[in-house]
Amino acid sequence: MYVSRLFSGLEEGIERGEWSPEGVPTVYKLIEGILQSQHELFLTFTIKNIQKKWKGKRNLTIKIKDKKTSIIILPFVDRLPNLFLKYASYINELNHLRMIWKIYKKNKPDIVYFDRSNVYCAAFFAYFLSVKVVWRVMGVPNSMKKILTHNNFFSLITRLAYKAPFSMALCTEDGSGGYYWMNQALSSKTQKIMMMNGVDFDGYKSIDIKKSIPQNSIKILFVSRLVDDKGCLEFMSAFIKALDLSQKNLFAIIVGDGNLGKQMKKMALDFGIENKVLFVGSVSHKISKGFQHYCDIYASLNQMCNITNANIEAMSSGICMMVPNSRPKEGIDVYLDKLMPKDSIYRYGSTNNIENITNAIIYLSNHTAERKERSEKIQLIAKQNIPTWKKRISNEIKMLESLVEH
């Protein structure tokens, strides 16, 4: 039984009664992998956001990889008297728990697999039911780290949920310090496993850029959701400064959408560099890889972690990359240091240091041979160490199978 919040990358297709996932490969590839095995899967998606109004059916059957499966959607219950509106999230959790309990009693699965946002239901099952409970964490954001030190009611309840005797906790090795966090937050009885995401070493789609980009320009690629903690504004500031200081013809290509997009475009206009920046919005996986093959430098300014899906794809494409230094005391990007030595990915220091980022852009743009050497090392290491998605999902299913056997 698989219980996850309804990600936006899944919502639109499911609302139409179709399986057309975008993003969150960790989620949809596991679902597809289990359905292609001999195992039976019961899918439940929960809606945690009061702003998200579910318009589709609550119970539906859709075809996934030539197999029909039923999906149950548990919406956010917002029809509450005004007196109880401030407690809506807590009431919603209790309602979801009641419904998930019913689904469990009906199907009696061997394993109940919960994602991060359903931790309270996961904790209830682990504390009170004799079933194998797996809790899945796709990286550890700062909000989860702060819960360990705050003493308000929400943090105390959440810490109690973290300490539940889960049979297994799986955390994505994305560089966010998941191993360090799990050792602090989870029960000593819980089996803790880190798993790096996979990559598809397949082809890419050639890009068709309508905007004129000079052939002799050094193209810097920035791929991210354009939101806080991704270094979006810092990248724009550094690129603007690099344009002013560098003798090279620099050009930035920005892939992604988000609430900072308008501000980034305004910065380009205000500094008169709109002809030096191309905003392409969200694109498909293969088009994104096309940009990685087209560009010269890949800049990552993610403040939380730098083994993201986008960065893993960049590694597999063999583009010269620049990333911030690791932060060992916080466990941030420690694994990236082990995976990619200093002579592969270029480290520029802190994401808050605009001067260092500017200097990194200028330095890499000036050293063509070094870019080529770093690119080749990055791609070789990626091929040797990063699993394909097929192998990655197969390993996770084997772990779940071994959990039942023991």
N, C-alpha and C positions, 0 to 999 in steps of 0.2 A: 504494500500500500504506500503510495507516494503522495505526500501532502506538501504543497508549495504555494506561496503567494502567486497570484496571477501577474506575471511580468508583462510589461507593455509589448514586448517583442512576440508574445504568444497571444495576447488578448484579441487583437483585431481579427486574426484568422479564426480563432475559436468562436468568437462572436458570430461569425458567418457560418459556423459549423464546418470549418476547414482546418487542416494542419499546414500552416505556412509560417513556420517560426523564423524570427529574425533576432539576432543577438542571443545572449544567454546560451551558448552552445553547451555549457556544463549541464544545463537542465535538459534541453531538448534532445541532445545526443544520448544521454543516459536513458531517457524515456524510449527513444527509438531502439537503443541497444537491448533493453529488457524485452521489448515487444518482439524483437527478432530472435530472442532466445526461447527456451522451452517454458519459461516462467510466466505466471499470470500476473497482470498488473492492474491495480485499481487506482485511478487518478482522481485526486481532489485538489482543486485550486481555490485558495481563499483570497478575498479582497480586504485589504487592511486599511485602505484610504477612504475616508468618508466622502471625499470629493469625487471618487470614481463610481459612476453610476453604471451598473451592469445592465445592458440592453438585450443580451441574448438569453437563451434558455439556461435554466439551472441544471438540468439533466440532459445530456446530449450524447450521441454516439457519432464519432468521426473516424475516418480512415487515416491511419498513420503507417506509412511504409507498407501499404497493401494489407494491413491488419486493422480490423475495426475494433475500437475500444471505447468504453464509456467514460465520460468525464463529468464530474460533479463540480459545479461552481457554488461556492458559499459567499454570497454578497455581504457587504457591510450593512448591518441593520441600523438605519438612521431614523426610523419612525418611532421616536421616543418623546415622552412629555418633556417640556422645556426644563423641568426640574432635574431631569437625568441626563441632559445633553452633554454636560461636562464629563460625565462618566461613560460616554458612548464607546470609547475604545475598550474599556474594561468589560462592558456589557457585551460588546461584539466578540471579545475573546471567549467569554463564557458560552455564547451562542455557538461559536465555531467549535468549541470543545464538545458541546452537546451533540452537534451534528456529526463530527468526526468519530465520536464514540459510537454513534448509531451505525455508521458505515463500517467501522471496525467489527462490531458485534455481528453484523450481517455477513461479512466476508471472511472473518477470522484469518487474516494473513499471518505469515511467519515473521515478517519484518514490517515495521512501520517506519518510514523514512521521511523525516521532517526537514524543511529548510529552516534557515536562520529566523525568519520572521514568525514562525510558528513554534518558537521555543517554549512557550507556556504550555501548549498542548503536548509537546514532546516531553516536557518535564512531568506532567501529570501521568502520561503513559508509562514513563520510566519509573516513577515513584510507586505507582499503585497497580500496575498490570504486569502479568508475567508474559511479556512479549518482547522480542528483540527490538530495541529502539535505536535508530541511527539519526544523529543530528548533523546536518550538513551546513557548513559555514563557507561561503565563497569570499574569503578574505575578511580581515578584521578592521572595520572603519574606526575612526577616533571615538565615535559615540559609544562603541562597545568597550573601548579601553577606559573611558571616563566612568562608566558604570561601576568599575572595580574600585573606584576611590570615592565616589559620591555616596551620601548617606540618606538621600530622600527615599520616600516610600517606593517609588518606581525602581530605583537602583537596588534596594534591598530585596524586593520581590524577584527582580531579574537575576540577581546573584544567586538566589536560592534555586531558581530554575537552572542556571548554569551548572550548579553542583549536583543535579539529578544524576542517578546512576545509569547514564546512557550505555548501551552495549558498545557503541562506537561513535566517535566524533570524527568527521572528515572535514579537513580544511584545505582550501585551495592555497597552494604555494605561489602566491602572487607578489611576495615581497613585503607584505603588510605586517609581518611579525606574528603570524598565526601560531607557530609552535610555542613561542614565548608566552603568548596570551593564553593558550589552552592550558599550559602548565600552571598558570596562576589562577585561572578562572574555573576550570572543570574539576570534577571529582577525580581523585587518584585511582578510582576503580574504572573509570572510563578509558577505553582503548582509544588512543589519539593517533591519527594518521594524517600526514601532509601529502597532498597530491598536486603535482604541477599539471596545468592544463595542456592539452595537446595542440597539434597544428596539422593542417592538411597540406602536405608538400605537393600540391597540385598546380595546375596552370593558373594564369591570371588573365584578366580581360584588358586588352589594350585600351588606353584611355583616349577619349576624343575631347580635347580641350578647345573650346571655341575661342576663349580669350587668348590673345597673342602673347606667347612667352618667348623671349629672345633665345635662340638656340645656344648661345654661348653663356647663358646665365647659370649660376650655381643655385640649384633648387633645393630649398629646405622644406621638409615635410613635417607637419604637425598634425597628429591624428588623436582626437580626444573628444569626449563630451565637453562641450564648452560651458563648464560649470566651475564653481569654486573648488579649490584643492587640486586642480589639474594644471595650474600654472599658465592659464590662457593669457591673462593680461601681462604677466611677466614675460611671456614669449614675445608678445607684440612689442613691449617696451624694449627688449633686447634686440629684436630684429630691426626696429626703427633706428636704434643707436648704431647697429652694425652697418646699416645702409649708409649712415653718415660718415663712418670711420673707414670702411673697407674700400679697397681699390677694385674689388670684384663686382661683377654685375649680379647681385643677389635677387632671388625671387622666392617668396613664401607661398606654399600651398597648404591650406587649412581644411582638414576633413573632419566633419562632425557638426552637430547641432547642440544648442543649449541656450540658457538664458543670458549668457555673456556674449553671444554672437553679435548682437546689435552694438554693444559697447566696443567690441574689437573692430567692427567695421567703421565705427565712428572715429576710433583712434587712427585708422588708415586714412580716412578723409581729412581729419584735423591736421595730420602731418604731411598730407599731400603725397601719400605713397599708394593710393588706390590702384595704380597701374603696376605695383610691385607685389601685390597680394591677390591670391585667388581663393575665395571661399566657395567650397563645393558642396557643403552640407553633408548629410548622411548618405553613404553609398553602400553598395553590396560588398560582401567579403572579397569577391574576385576583382572588383574595381579598386578597392583599397589596396590590394596587393599590386595592381597595375601601377598605382601611384608610387609604391615602394620601389618598383623596378625603374620607374621613370625619374625619380628624384636622386639627388646626390647625398643629402644629409637628412637623417631622421632625428628630430629633437623631441625628447620626452622630458616634461617638467612636472610629472605627477608627484605630488607631495606625500602621498600615502604609500605608494608602492610602484615598482617599475618592472614587474614580471606580468603585466596585464596581457590580455588576449591580443590587443593591438601590437604591443611590443614583441610578443612571441612571434607573431606573424612577420614583423619587421626583421627579427633575427633570422627566421627561416628564408626570407627573401634575400638576405645578404646585403643590406644597405648599411652604410656607415652610420653608427648611432652615437648620440650624446645623451647621457643621463646624469642625474645628480649623484653625489656621493652617498654611500650607505650610511645608516645611523645605527651602529651596532648596539648601543645602550637601549634602543627601542626595538631592536630586532628588525629594523626596516632595511630591506634589500640585502641582508646578510647572505642569503642564498644566491642572489645575483652575483655577488663577489666571488662565490665559489664556482658558479657556472661560467661566468665571463670574466677572464683576467683583465688586468689594466691595459694590456696591449691589444685588446679587442674593442670593447666598447669604451668610448672616451668619457671620462668623468670630469665634470666641471665645477663641483662643489655644491653649494646650496641653491635651491630653487628660488630663494629670496634675493640672491646676489645677482642683480641685473648685469653688473660689470663682468662677472665671470661668465655668464651665459653669452653675453656679447662677444667676449674674447674667444669663447669656444667656437662660435659661429664663424668668426673671422679666421681663426687658426685653421679649422678644418677646410674652410673654403680656399685657403691659400696652399694647402698641401694635398695635391691630387694623388700622389703616390701613396701617401700614408692612408688616405681614405680608402684606396683600393686594397691596401694590405689589411686594414682593419675589417673591411667588408668581407674579405675572403675568410679571415679567421672567425668572424661572427657566424657566417653561414656554415662553416665546417663544424664548429662546436654545436650549433643548433641541430644539425643532422645527426650528430653523434649522441646528443643528450636529450633532446626534446622528443617525446613520443608522438606518433601519429594519433589523431583522435580515435581511430579504431582500436589501437592498442591501449590507449588511455582508458577508454570506456570498458574494454574487455577486462582490464585489471580491476576496475571498480566493481564490476559484476562478480568477478571471482572472489573478491573480499566479502561481498554480501553473501555469496553462497557459502563461504567458509564460516561465516557467522552463524548460519542456520545449522550447519553440520556439527558445530561445537556448542 
